[in-house]
Amino acid sequence: MKKYYQIETSGNKATIYIYGDITDENYSESDVSALSFRNELSEIPPVSEIEVRVQSYGGSVFSGVAIYNMLKNHKALVTVYIDGVACSIATVIAMAGDKIIMPSNSMMMIHNPMSSLSYGNSNELRKMADTLDKIRESSIDAYLSKSNGKITREKLIELLDEETWLSAEECKNYGFCDEVTNQVELVAKFNESTCINSLKNNPIKLEEKKEVKNMITLNKDRLEDLKVQQEEFINEHKNCKHEQLMNDYPFYNSLVGRIEQAEIRQREQKNEEDEQKLRMDNTKDKQQHFYKDGKKVQVLSPEQKITVPNQSKYEQKEFSDMSIGKLVKGMATGKWDGAEKEQQVVAANRDGSGGVLIPTPLSNELINMVRAQSVLMTAGARTVPMTSSTLVFAKQTGDIKPHWKKEGAPINETDADFEPVKFEAKTLVGMSDITIELLEDALNIDQVVTQSIVNALALELDRVGLLGAGTDIEPQGIYNREGIQKQAVGKALENYKEFSKAVTSILSANGTPNGVIYSPRTYGELDALTDASGQPLNAPKSYENLTHKLTTTQVPNDLGAKNDGSFAVVGDFTKLWYGVRTGVTIEVTRVAGDAFSNLKYKIRAYLRADVQTIHEPHFIILDDIK
């Protein structure tokens, strides 16, 4: 199998191809690690010249610095060729060249060093930041040493801070290359690079989009050319009908087939463009946000996931095969076979109480699973990721009242009423039990443990969203919130009139109700309703038009003086917002409660969240349903 990284030797010259990402370990055939580089470099016989061919989007700063030093300290004359692009730490490696040659259509990209480390305690993260600062200084020294005074330190730092792409001529002007040659055909792009996708300024992808556009134009021009050929052929054979041309002239028959294929391609391309535009329009319509301290805060619909900004493919790979189940099993049993990464996470992220703050990618994955399980979020409730314990935004409590005015008459000021809404993250705890036998023996323990945690947290988020008391320790839910109208029922439901009345009230407040949530008991009563002939009772359009009709056991059936009452919430659930801190802590114990005596483990997971309504008149509570 051909390697993208290899060393070839011919006489007194060795050629090194660095055509891939710089990594700490070789994850694929195109990766270049410091260890593999050292091993192969040490095996080549003594040579007087080393030619290094580079096409790399960068990668590990640690391996990159090591490779730079190995080349810099080698006795041979080192000539570096940038065959396509050299990005990030790959440019530092290039600076080891005694001579650097770039074709006119090649590029470099320089920026400050980064690390894929996304978890760890505060001391470890500070240490990592200090280490990156030191590597940045060594990189600056490498660039300045090669530039030989053609660029100042201040200008270099500016370019690093801005994550700058440099043409071959710009590199020569700054002293980063010695010679610019005529352009050559660039090597194939590595779309699977684990480094290029993390860059904010990525002209490679822009170039690929341009190539696709050019290909569309090429196909279009080709179709027009084919039609011109067809017209010319028909004019040359005016006495022949189409059927005769098809039967007697293979060229014409082939030409017609090629035109048909080109037209199909053009229609498919047009359909794809239309679908892409529609997807973009739909996404744009769903995106909500507001600003805090000049920074955009996203308001996520149920379909949108909480993600890690600018997460590289390397980080995605690091966490893709980690699991909450393996982590919990290892914490409980001390057995980490097949869970070495999870063991590292636990070792690096234990808090003072013995819990583990799981890394952001795993936390986000768990929170997204909880959101998918939550009934209120399924109904449309929004999620606001919180980066601090409090978050303030405004909501409108009254409408602007426009009016017509006569020319020259004063304007009546009828300002809308606004008031602040404050998310204050409170601690949400979910606890579940699991037996020792199941934890140690079940083949699907990963799914069982994860789903157990997800169910516990989702149920509690639904409960507090509906019934939260609004105390110091828990948010206030819809049922206990002032400003939300309660429509007394006081009896068992006999028809859908109460729902029609609630929908009408919300429409009258300029709202658009999208769902109803009630207990399984109420759902069963509605399902069993019959008309005078004993046939199932048809629901009116006002009820049928509610997109979400959902049940949850978190709506009680024991309210009121006789402990037999329930309620239903009709509303626009997009006006219910959850503020969620992106961090989950997990604890496992055998000593709490009855765990020890019953041979069980207790798993406790907690996160921090709050709940707020954005416009109370768009909710109606059907109260005291018997």
C-alpha positions as CSV (number, residue, x, y, z in Angstrom):
1,M,0.0,0.0,0.0
2,K,1.4,3.4,-1.0
3,K,2.2,5.7,1.9
4,Y,1.7,9.4,1.9
5,Y,4.6,9.7,4.3
6,Q,7.8,8.0,3.1
7,I,11.6,8.4,2.7
8,E,13.3,7.4,-0.5
9,T,17.1,7.2,-0.9
10,S,19.1,7.5,-4.1
11,G,22.9,7.9,-4.0
12,N,23.9,10.8,-1.7
13,K,20.3,12.2,-1.6
14,A,17.3,11.3,0.5
15,T,13.8,12.5,-0.3
16,I,11.2,12.7,2.5
17,Y,7.5,13.1,1.6
18,I,5.4,14.7,4.3
19,Y,2.0,14.3,2.7
20,G,-0.4,14.2,5.7
21,D,-1.2,15.4,9.2
22,I,1.4,15.7,11.9
23,T,0.3,13.5,14.7
24,D,1.5,12.1,18.0
25,E,0.6,8.6,16.9
26,N,0.0,7.2,13.4
27,Y,-3.8,6.9,13.1
28,S,-3.8,6.4,9.3
29,E,-1.3,5.8,6.5
30,S,-1.0,9.5,5.7
31,D,-0.1,10.6,9.3
32,V,3.4,11.6,10.3
33,S,4.5,11.3,13.9
34,A,7.8,12.3,15.5
35,L,8.5,8.7,16.5
36,S,7.9,7.3,13.0
37,F,9.9,10.1,11.5
38,R,12.9,9.5,13.8
39,N,12.8,5.7,13.2
40,E,12.8,6.0,9.4
41,L,15.3,8.9,9.4
42,S,17.7,6.9,11.5
43,E,17.6,4.0,9.0
44,I,18.8,6.0,5.9
45,P,22.5,5.8,5.1
46,P,24.7,8.9,5.4
47,V,23.7,11.4,2.7
48,S,24.8,14.9,1.8
49,E,21.4,16.2,0.7
50,I,17.9,15.8,2.0
51,E,14.9,16.9,0.0
52,V,11.7,17.4,1.9
53,R,8.4,17.5,-0.1
54,V,5.6,19.0,2.0
55,Q,1.8,18.9,1.5
56,S,0.3,19.0,5.0
57,Y,-2.3,20.9,6.9
58,G,-0.4,20.7,10.2
59,G,-1.4,18.9,13.4
60,S,0.4,18.2,16.6
61,V,2.7,21.0,17.7
62,F,4.8,18.7,19.9
63,S,5.6,16.2,17.1
64,G,6.1,19.2,14.7
65,V,8.7,20.9,16.8
66,A,10.5,17.5,17.3
67,I,10.6,17.0,13.5
68,Y,11.9,20.5,12.9
69,N,14.7,19.9,15.4
70,M,15.7,16.6,13.8
71,L,15.9,18.2,10.3
72,K,17.6,21.3,11.6
73,N,20.3,19.3,13.4
74,H,20.9,16.9,10.5
75,K,24.4,17.2,8.9
76,A,22.9,17.1,5.3
77,L,21.9,20.1,3.3
78,V,18.1,20.3,3.7
79,T,16.0,21.7,0.8
80,V,12.2,22.0,1.4
81,Y,9.6,22.0,-1.4
82,I,6.1,23.1,-0.7
83,D,4.2,21.0,-3.2
84,G,0.7,22.3,-2.4
85,V,0.1,23.8,1.1
86,A,1.9,23.9,4.3
87,C,-0.2,24.9,7.3
88,S,0.2,25.5,11.0
89,I,3.1,23.4,12.4
90,A,4.0,22.1,8.9
91,T,5.3,25.6,8.2
92,V,7.6,25.4,11.2
93,I,8.9,22.1,9.9
94,A,9.5,23.8,6.6
95,M,11.6,26.5,8.3
96,A,14.2,23.8,9.0
97,G,15.2,24.0,5.3
98,D,18.5,25.5,4.3
99,K,16.6,26.4,1.2
100,I,12.8,26.6,0.7
101,I,11.3,26.4,-2.8
102,M,7.6,27.2,-3.5
103,P,5.7,26.9,-6.8
104,S,3.9,30.2,-7.5
105,N,0.5,28.5,-6.8
106,S,1.4,27.0,-3.4
107,M,0.6,28.5,-0.1
108,M,1.5,28.6,3.6
109,M,-0.8,29.2,6.6
110,I,0.6,30.4,9.9
111,H,-1.2,30.8,13.2
112,N,-0.7,30.5,16.9
113,P,-0.2,26.9,18.2
114,M,-3.3,25.0,19.4
115,S,-3.8,21.8,21.3
116,S,-6.5,19.1,21.1
117,L,-6.7,18.9,24.9
118,S,-10.2,19.8,25.8
119,Y,-10.5,18.5,29.3
120,G,-8.5,18.5,32.5
121,N,-8.4,20.4,35.8
122,S,-7.5,24.0,36.0
123,N,-3.9,23.4,36.8
124,E,-3.4,21.1,33.9
125,L,-5.1,23.6,31.5
126,R,-2.9,26.4,32.8
127,K,0.1,24.2,32.3
128,M,-1.0,23.5,28.8
129,A,-1.5,27.2,28.1
130,D,2.0,27.9,29.4
131,T,3.4,25.1,27.2
132,L,1.7,26.5,24.1
133,D,3.1,29.9,24.9
134,K,6.6,28.4,25.0
135,I,6.0,26.6,21.7
136,R,4.7,29.8,20.2
137,E,8.0,31.5,21.1
138,S,10.0,28.7,19.6
139,S,8.0,28.9,16.5
140,I,8.5,32.7,16.3
141,D,12.3,32.0,16.7
142,A,12.1,29.5,13.8
143,Y,10.3,32.0,11.5
144,L,12.5,34.9,12.4
145,S,15.7,32.8,12.0
146,K,14.7,31.8,8.5
147,S,13.4,35.3,7.5
148,N,16.8,36.8,8.1
149,G,15.4,40.2,9.0
150,K,12.8,40.5,6.3
151,I,9.9,40.5,8.8
152,T,9.7,42.2,12.3
153,R,8.6,40.3,15.3
154,E,5.6,42.6,15.7
155,K,4.4,41.9,12.1
156,L,4.9,38.2,12.6
157,I,2.8,38.1,15.7
158,E,0.1,40.0,13.9
159,L,0.1,37.4,11.2
160,L,0.0,34.6,13.7
161,D,-2.9,36.1,15.6
162,E,-4.9,36.6,12.4
163,E,-4.4,33.0,11.2
164,T,-3.0,34.2,7.8
165,W,-2.7,32.5,4.5
166,L,0.3,33.5,2.5
167,S,1.0,33.2,-1.2
168,A,4.4,32.0,-2.5
169,E,5.4,35.6,-3.3
170,E,4.3,36.8,0.1
171,C,6.4,34.0,1.7
172,K,9.4,35.1,-0.3
173,N,8.9,38.8,0.7
174,Y,8.7,37.8,4.4
175,G,11.8,35.5,4.0
176,F,9.8,32.3,4.6
177,C,11.0,30.9,1.2
178,D,14.0,31.5,-0.9
179,E,12.8,30.8,-4.4
180,V,9.4,30.9,-6.2
181,T,9.2,28.7,-9.3
182,N,6.6,28.4,-12.0
183,Q,3.3,26.9,-10.9
184,V,2.8,23.2,-11.1
185,E,-0.3,21.0,-10.9
186,L,-1.2,20.8,-7.2
187,V,-1.3,17.4,-5.5
188,A,-4.7,16.0,-4.6
189,K,-6.5,17.7,-1.7
190,F,-6.8,15.7,1.5
191,N,-10.5,16.2,2.4
192,E,-10.1,13.9,5.3
193,S,-7.4,15.9,7.0
194,T,-8.0,16.1,10.7
195,C,-6.4,19.5,10.9
196,I,-7.8,21.6,8.0
197,N,-11.4,21.5,9.3
198,S,-10.5,23.3,12.5
199,L,-9.2,26.3,10.7
200,K,-11.4,29.4,10.6
201,N,-9.8,30.7,7.4
202,N,-9.9,27.8,4.9
203,P,-9.4,28.9,1.3
204,I,-9.0,25.2,0.3
205,K,-12.7,24.6,0.8
206,L,-13.6,27.9,-0.9
207,E,-11.5,26.7,-3.8
208,E,-13.3,23.4,-3.9
209,K,-16.6,25.2,-4.0
210,K,-15.3,27.3,-6.9
211,E,-14.3,24.2,-8.8
212,V,-17.8,22.7,-8.3
213,K,-19.3,25.9,-9.7
214,N,-16.8,25.8,-12.7
215,M,-17.8,22.2,-13.3
216,I,-21.5,23.2,-13.4
217,T,-20.6,25.9,-16.0
218,L,-18.6,23.4,-18.0
219,N,-21.5,21.0,-18.1
220,K,-23.8,23.8,-19.2
221,D,-21.4,25.0,-21.9
222,R,-21.0,21.4,-23.1
223,L,-24.8,21.0,-23.4
224,E,-25.0,24.2,-25.5
225,D,-22.1,22.9,-27.7
226,L,-23.9,19.6,-28.2
227,K,-27.1,21.3,-29.3
228,V,-25.1,23.5,-31.7
229,Q,-23.6,20.3,-33.2
230,Q,-27.1,18.8,-33.5
231,E,-28.5,21.8,-35.2
232,E,-25.6,21.9,-37.7
233,F,-26.0,18.2,-38.4
234,I,-29.8,18.6,-39.0
235,N,-29.1,21.6,-41.4
236,E,-26.6,19.4,-43.4
237,H,-29.3,16.7,-43.7
238,K,-32.4,18.7,-44.3
239,N,-34.1,16.1,-46.3
240,C,-33.9,13.5,-43.5
241,K,-36.5,13.2,-40.7
242,H,-35.4,12.7,-37.1
243,E,-36.3,9.0,-37.2
244,Q,-34.1,8.4,-40.3
245,L,-31.2,10.3,-38.7
246,M,-31.4,8.2,-35.6
247,N,-31.5,4.9,-37.7
248,D,-29.0,5.8,-40.4
249,Y,-26.4,7.9,-38.6
250,P,-24.7,6.5,-35.5
251,F,-23.1,9.8,-34.8
252,Y,-26.4,11.6,-34.6
253,N,-27.9,8.8,-32.5
254,S,-24.9,9.1,-30.1
255,L,-25.2,12.9,-30.1
256,V,-28.9,12.8,-29.1
257,G,-28.0,10.4,-26.2
258,R,-25.3,12.7,-25.0
259,I,-27.7,15.7,-25.1
260,E,-30.2,13.7,-23.1
261,Q,-27.6,12.8,-20.5
262,A,-26.4,16.5,-20.3
263,E,-29.9,17.7,-19.8
264,I,-30.4,15.1,-17.0
265,R,-27.2,16.3,-15.3
266,Q,-28.4,19.9,-15.6
267,R,-31.8,19.2,-14.1
268,E,-30.2,17.2,-11.3
269,Q,-27.9,20.0,-10.5
270,K,-30.7,22.5,-10.6
271,N,-32.8,20.4,-8.2
272,E,-29.8,20.0,-5.8
273,E,-29.3,23.8,-5.8
274,D,-33.0,24.4,-5.1
275,E,-32.9,21.8,-2.3
276,Q,-29.8,23.4,-0.8
277,K,-31.3,26.8,-0.9
278,L,-34.5,25.5,0.8
279,R,-32.4,23.9,3.5
280,M,-30.5,27.1,4.1
281,D,-33.7,29.1,4.2
282,N,-35.2,26.6,6.7
283,T,-32.1,26.7,8.9
284,K,-32.1,30.5,8.8
285,D,-35.7,30.6,9.9
286,K,-35.0,28.3,12.8
287,Q,-32.0,30.1,14.1
288,Q,-32.6,32.4,17.1
289,H,-30.1,34.3,19.1
290,F,-29.5,37.3,21.3
291,Y,-26.3,39.1,22.3
292,K,-24.6,39.2,25.7
293,D,-21.5,41.4,26.1
294,G,-21.2,41.6,22.3
295,K,-21.2,37.9,21.9
296,K,-23.9,35.9,20.1
297,V,-25.9,33.5,22.4
298,Q,-27.7,30.8,20.4
299,V,-31.2,29.7,21.2
300,L,-31.5,26.1,20.0
301,S,-34.5,24.4,18.6
302,P,-35.0,20.7,19.4
303,E,-33.4,19.7,16.1
304,Q,-30.3,21.7,16.8
305,K,-27.5,20.1,18.8
306,I,-25.3,21.6,21.5
307,T,-21.8,21.3,20.0
308,V,-18.2,22.1,20.7
309,P,-17.2,25.2,18.7
310,N,-14.4,24.6,16.2
311,Q,-13.9,21.0,17.3
312,S,-11.3,19.3,15.1
313,K,-11.7,15.8,13.6
314,Y,-8.9,14.7,15.8
315,E,-10.9,15.7,18.9
316,Q,-14.0,14.1,17.4
317,K,-12.0,10.9,16.9
318,E,-10.6,11.1,20.5
319,F,-14.1,11.1,22.0
320,S,-16.1,9.2,19.4
321,D,-15.4,5.8,21.0
322,M,-15.7,7.0,24.6
323,S,-18.9,6.2,26.4
324,I,-20.7,7.1,29.6
325,G,-21.4,3.4,30.3
326,K,-17.7,2.4,30.2
327,L,-16.8,5.4,32.4
328,V,-19.4,4.5,35.1
329,K,-18.5,0.8,35.0
330,G,-14.8,1.6,35.5
331,M,-15.6,4.0,38.4
332,A,-17.8,1.4,40.1
333,T,-15.7,-1.7,39.6
334,G,-12.2,-0.4,39.1
335,K,-11.9,-2.5,35.9
336,W,-10.8,-0.4,32.9
337,D,-10.1,-3.1,30.3
338,G,-11.1,-1.6,27.0
339,A,-11.8,1.7,28.6
340,E,-8.3,3.3,28.9
341,K,-9.4,6.7,27.6
342,E,-12.3,6.8,30.0
343,Q,-9.8,6.0,32.8
344,Q,-7.7,9.0,31.8
345,V,-10.7,11.2,31.8
346,V,-11.6,10.1,35.4
347,A,-8.1,10.5,36.6
348,A,-7.9,14.1,35.2
349,N,-11.3,15.3,36.1
350,R,-12.2,14.1,39.6
351,D,-13.6,16.8,41.9
352,G,-13.2,17.1,45.6
353,S,-16.2,15.0,46.4
354,G,-15.1,12.0,44.2
355,G,-17.4,12.9,41.2
356,V,-16.1,13.3,37.7
357,L,-16.8,16.3,35.5
358,I,-16.9,14.6,32.1
359,P,-15.3,16.4,29.2
360,T,-17.4,18.9,27.1
361,P,-17.9,16.6,24.1
362,L,-19.3,13.8,26.3
363,S,-21.3,16.3,28.3
364,N,-22.9,17.7,25.2
365,E,-23.7,14.3,23.9
366,L,-25.4,13.4,27.1
367,I,-27.3,16.7,27.3
368,N,-28.5,16.3,23.7
369,M,-29.8,12.8,24.6
370,V,-31.6,14.3,27.6
371,R,-33.1,17.0,25.3
372,A,-34.3,14.3,22.9
373,Q,-36.0,12.4,25.7
374,S,-37.7,15.4,27.3
375,V,-41.4,15.8,26.5
376,L,-41.3,19.6,26.8
377,M,-38.3,19.9,24.5
378,T,-40.0,17.5,22.0
379,A,-42.9,19.9,22.1
380,G,-40.6,22.7,21.0
381,A,-39.0,24.2,24.2
382,R,-35.8,26.0,23.3
383,T,-32.3,25.4,24.8
384,V,-29.9,28.3,25.6
385,P,-26.3,27.1,26.3
386,M,-25.0,29.0,29.3
387,T,-21.3,29.8,29.7
388,S,-21.8,31.3,33.1
389,S,-24.1,30.7,36.1
390,T,-26.3,33.6,35.2
391,L,-27.6,35.0,31.9
392,V,-29.9,38.0,31.5
393,F,-32.1,38.8,28.4
394,A,-35.3,40.8,27.8
395,K,-38.8,39.7,27.1
396,Q,-41.7,41.7,25.8
397,T,-44.7,41.9,28.1
398,G,-46.9,44.3,26.1
399,D,-47.4,45.2,22.4
400,I,-46.6,48.4,20.6
401,K,-49.9,50.2,19.7
402,P,-49.5,51.8,16.3
403,H,-51.9,54.6,15.2
404,W,-52.6,56.8,12.3
405,K,-51.8,60.5,12.5
406,K,-52.7,63.7,10.8
407,E,-50.0,65.7,9.1
408,G,-48.4,68.0,11.7
409,A,-50.2,66.3,14.6
410,P,-48.1,65.0,17.6
411,I,-47.1,61.3,17.8
412,N,-48.6,59.3,20.6
413,E,-45.9,57.4,22.4
414,T,-47.0,53.9,23.1
415,D,-43.9,52.0,24.0
416,A,-44.0,48.2,24.3
417,D,-43.3,46.9,27.8
418,F,-40.1,45.0,28.3
419,E,-38.7,43.4,31.4
420,P,-35.5,41.4,32.1
421,V,-35.5,37.7,32.4
422,K,-32.6,36.1,34.3
423,F,-31.4,32.6,34.0
424,E,-29.8,31.4,37.3
425,A,-28.4,28.0,36.9
426,K,-29.6,25.6,39.6
427,T,-28.3,22.1,40.3
428,L,-30.4,19.3,38.8
429,V,-29.7,15.8,40.1
430,G,-30.7,12.5,38.6
431,M,-30.1,9.3,40.4
432,S,-30.6,5.6,39.4
433,D,-29.8,2.2,40.8
434,I,-28.1,-0.7,39.1
435,T,-27.2,-4.1,40.5
436,I,-23.6,-5.3,40.8
437,E,-24.4,-8.4,38.6
438,L,-25.9,-6.3,35.8
439,L,-23.1,-3.8,35.8
440,E,-20.4,-6.5,35.6
441,D,-22.1,-9.0,33.3
442,A,-24.5,-7.3,30.9
443,L,-23.3,-7.0,27.4
444,N,-25.3,-3.9,26.7
445,I,-24.3,-2.2,29.9
446,D,-23.2,0.9,28.0
447,Q,-26.7,1.6,26.6
448,V,-28.4,0.6,29.9
449,V,-26.3,3.0,32.1
450,T,-26.5,5.9,29.6
451,Q,-30.2,5.5,29.1
452,S,-30.8,5.3,32.9
453,I,-29.0,8.6,33.4
454,V,-30.8,10.2,30.4
455,N,-34.2,9.1,31.6
456,A,-33.6,10.4,35.1
457,L,-32.5,13.8,34.0
458,A,-35.1,14.2,31.3
459,L,-38.0,13.3,33.7
460,E,-36.7,15.9,36.2
461,L,-36.3,18.6,33.5
462,D,-40.0,17.9,32.5
463,R,-41.2,18.0,36.1
464,V,-39.5,21.3,37.0
465,G,-40.6,22.8,33.6
466,L,-44.2,21.9,34.5
467,L,-44.4,22.0,38.3
468,G,-41.2,23.7,39.6
469,A,-41.8,25.6,42.8
470,G,-39.5,28.5,42.0
471,T,-37.6,28.3,45.2
472,D,-33.9,28.8,45.8
473,I,-33.1,25.3,44.8
474,E,-35.4,24.7,41.8
475,P,-36.7,26.8,38.9
476,Q,-40.4,27.8,38.5
477,G,-42.5,25.7,36.2
478,I,-45.5,26.7,34.0
479,Y,-48.2,25.6,36.5
480,N,-46.9,27.9,39.3
481,R,-45.9,30.9,37.1
482,E,-47.8,34.1,37.5
483,G,-49.2,35.5,34.3
484,I,-50.3,32.1,32.9
485,Q,-54.0,31.8,32.9
486,K,-55.7,28.8,34.6
487,Q,-58.9,27.7,33.0
488,A,-60.9,25.7,35.6
489,V,-62.5,22.5,34.4
490,G,-63.6,20.9,37.7
491,K,-64.9,17.7,36.1
492,A,-64.0,14.8,33.8
493,L,-63.7,15.8,30.1
494,E,-66.8,15.1,28.1
495,N,-65.7,16.7,24.8
496,Y,-63.0,18.9,23.4
497,K,-64.6,22.3,24.2
498,E,-62.0,23.2,26.9
499,F,-59.2,22.7,24.4
500,S,-61.0,24.8,21.8
501,K,-61.5,27.6,24.4
502,A,-57.8,27.5,25.3
503,V,-56.6,27.7,21.7
504,T,-59.0,30.6,21.1
505,S,-57.5,32.5,24.1
506,I,-54.0,32.0,22.8
507,L,-54.9,33.1,19.3
508,S,-56.5,36.2,20.7
509,A,-53.2,37.0,22.4
510,N,-51.5,36.9,18.9
511,G,-50.0,33.5,19.7
512,T,-49.9,30.2,17.7
513,P,-50.3,27.2,20.0
514,N,-48.3,24.2,18.8
515,G,-49.0,21.5,21.4
516,V,-50.7,20.1,24.4
517,I,-49.2,18.1,27.3
518,Y,-51.2,16.1,29.8
519,S,-51.1,13.0,31.9
520,P,-51.6,9.5,30.5
521,R,-54.9,9.4,32.4
522,T,-56.2,12.4,30.5
523,Y,-55.0,11.0,27.2
524,G,-56.9,7.8,27.9
525,E,-60.1,9.7,28.8
526,L,-59.9,11.7,25.5
527,D,-59.2,8.6,23.5
528,A,-62.3,6.9,25.0
529,L,-64.8,9.8,24.2
530,T,-67.8,8.7,22.1
531,D,-70.6,10.5,20.4
532,A,-74.4,9.9,20.8
533,S,-74.2,6.8,18.5
534,G,-71.3,5.3,20.4
535,Q,-68.7,6.0,17.8
536,P,-65.3,7.6,18.7
537,L,-65.8,11.4,19.1
538,N,-64.1,13.4,16.4
539,A,-61.9,16.2,17.6
540,P,-62.3,19.7,16.2
541,K,-59.7,21.3,14.0
542,S,-58.5,23.5,16.8
543,Y,-57.4,20.4,18.7
544,E,-56.2,18.4,15.6
545,N,-54.1,21.4,14.4
546,L,-51.9,21.1,17.6
547,T,-48.7,19.5,16.2
548,H,-47.6,17.9,19.5
549,K,-50.0,15.9,21.7
550,L,-47.8,14.5,24.4
551,T,-48.1,12.7,27.7
552,T,-45.8,12.5,30.7
553,T,-46.1,11.0,34.1
554,Q,-44.7,14.2,35.5
555,V,-48.2,15.7,35.2
556,P,-49.9,14.4,38.4
557,N,-53.4,13.0,38.9
558,D,-53.7,13.8,42.7
559,L,-54.1,17.5,42.8
560,G,-56.9,19.4,44.7
561,A,-58.7,18.8,47.9
562,K,-59.8,15.3,46.9
563,N,-56.4,14.4,45.4
564,D,-58.1,13.4,42.1
565,G,-57.3,16.4,39.9
566,S,-54.9,16.8,37.0
567,F,-54.1,19.5,34.4
568,A,-53.2,20.0,30.8
569,V,-51.0,22.7,29.3
570,V,-52.0,24.1,25.9
571,G,-49.5,26.5,24.4
572,D,-46.7,27.6,22.1
573,F,-43.9,25.6,23.7
574,T,-41.2,27.5,21.7
575,K,-41.9,30.2,24.3
576,L,-40.5,28.0,27.1
577,W,-36.7,28.3,27.3
578,Y,-34.2,26.1,29.2
579,G,-30.9,27.6,30.2
580,V,-28.3,24.8,30.4
581,R,-24.7,24.9,31.6
582,T,-22.6,22.7,29.3
583,G,-21.1,20.4,32.0
584,V,-22.2,17.1,33.6
585,T,-20.8,15.6,36.8
586,I,-21.2,11.8,37.5
587,E,-20.8,10.1,40.8
588,V,-20.9,6.3,41.6
589,T,-21.3,4.9,45.1
590,R,-22.0,1.7,47.0
591,V,-22.4,3.3,50.4
592,A,-25.3,5.7,50.0
593,G,-28.8,4.7,51.0
594,D,-29.6,1.0,50.7
595,A,-27.0,0.4,48.0
596,F,-24.6,-1.7,50.1
597,S,-27.2,-3.9,51.7
598,N,-28.9,-4.6,48.4
599,L,-25.8,-5.2,46.3
600,K,-26.4,-2.2,44.1
601,Y,-24.6,0.8,42.9
602,K,-26.1,4.2,43.0
603,I,-25.3,6.4,39.9
604,R,-25.9,10.1,40.4
605,A,-25.5,12.7,37.5
606,Y,-26.1,16.4,37.9
607,L,-26.0,19.4,35.7
608,R,-27.0,23.0,36.2
609,A,-30.1,24.5,34.5
610,D,-32.9,27.0,34.7
611,V,-36.4,27.4,33.1
612,Q,-38.1,30.6,31.9
613,T,-41.2,31.5,29.9
614,I,-40.8,34.1,27.3
615,H,-44.5,35.1,26.8
616,E,-47.0,33.9,29.4
617,P,-50.2,34.7,27.5
618,H,-49.2,32.0,25.0
619,F,-49.9,29.3,27.5
620,I,-53.2,28.2,29.0
621,I,-53.6,25.6,31.8
622,L,-56.7,23.5,31.9
623,D,-56.9,23.0,35.6
624,D,-58.5,20.5,37.9
625,I,-59.4,17.8,35.3
626,K,-61.1,15.0,37.1
